Amino acid sequence: MSTLHEKILNEFLNSNIIIKSMDRLNEYISYCINNNQNNTIKGKTSHHHILPKADSCFPQFKNLKVNKWNGTYINHNKHIKAHVLLSKAIKNSGQSLAVILMTKKYKENTSKEYNNIYSSYFRTITKKK
């Protein structure tokens, strides 16, 4: 486990956020770190906040110019998948909304990877408990 992974995990553990699955949380953090493109590719990547910037999460880390360690450049499909993983790891309704809004934003993307991520996510959130 990298130092960055440990730093991000500790922020989650020391917050008031309810963690649904430690395995999923570790998977999410690793996914964000391992899929970093290092810089933006116009029209292809998004700058993702590893610690969510929402007021109910980590607004203190939303400025990625100051908190560069909290940002990762990932392609649009991977950005959606990152939010899917995060929504399975923590209890926060804002993450489900983020996935829905992003899928609308990137709906012109009809790749197989995108459709698999989107379908899998909606099967998960609509599954009866």
N, C-alpha and C positions, 0 to 999 in steps of 0.2 A: 504494500500500500504506500503510495507516494505521500510526501509531506503535504501537498496541496489537497489530496483526497482526505487526509486526516484533518486538516484545517476546516474544510467544508463540512465534513461529518460532525466535527465538534461544534460548529455553529448550529447545526440542526439539533444536536443533542442538548445544547445549552439554551435552546429557545423554548417557547411555549407551544410549538407545533407538535401535534399528535402524529407520531410515526406509526403507520399501519404495518409496515414490513421493513425490518432492517436489511434483509437481503435485497429487496427492491431498491431501497435507498442507496445501498452500496453499488448496485448495478447502475442506477441513474448517475451517480457521481462519476463512476468509471466511464460510463458511456460519454458523458460530456467532456471529460478530460481526453479520452482516447480518440474522439472524433473531431477534435479541434483542428481547424484549417489554418490557424495562426494569423490569418488576415482575411479581410472581406473580398469576395469575388462578386462584383456587381450583378444583381439579378439571380444569383445562385446561392448565396449564404445569408444567414441572419446572425446577429450578435445576440447570443442567449445569455441570460443571467442564470448562473448555476444555482445560487441562492436566490429564490424568487424575489422580485422587487416590490411585490404587492405590500400595501400597508399592513396587512395581516401576517406578513412573513418577515422580510428583511429589508425594509425601506432604507435602512442605514447603509446598505451596500449597493444601492441602485445606480450610483454614479460610477460607470465603468472606466472613466478616465482616471478616477482616484483609486478605484478598487479593480485594477486590471485583472487580478487573480480570479475575480468572480465572473469574468466574461469568457465565452468560448465562441468562436466562429464556426458554425455548422451549416450544412446545406439545409434547404427548406424541409425536405422529408425527414431528415435526422432531427431537425428542430421540433417538428410535430411529435416524433417518437420520444424525444427527451421529455416533453410535457406529458405524454402518455405514461412513461415510466414514473415520472414524479407524481402523477395523480394516483398511481397504484402504491406509491411509497408513503405518502403523507395524507392526512385528512385535511383537505382544503378545497372547498368548492370552486375557488377561483381557478384552480388548475384544470378542472373539467371545462370551464368556460374558455380558458385560453386555448385548449385543443379545438373546441368548436369554432372559435373566431379565426384561428389560424387555418383550419381546413377550408373555411370560406374564402380567406385571403388567397390561398394557394390552390383554389379549386381548378384552375386551368391546368394544373399539373396532373396528368392522367397516367403517370408511370405505375407499373405493377407494384413497386415498393410502396408508393404512396397509398394505393388502394388497399394493400394488405395492412398497413399501419392503421388506416382509417377504419376499416372493417373490424379489425381485431379490437380496437379501442371501443367502438360502439357495442360490440358483443359483450365486452367486459362491463361497461357501465349500465347496460340494460338487462343484465343477467339478474334473475330473481335471487334475493338473499335468503 
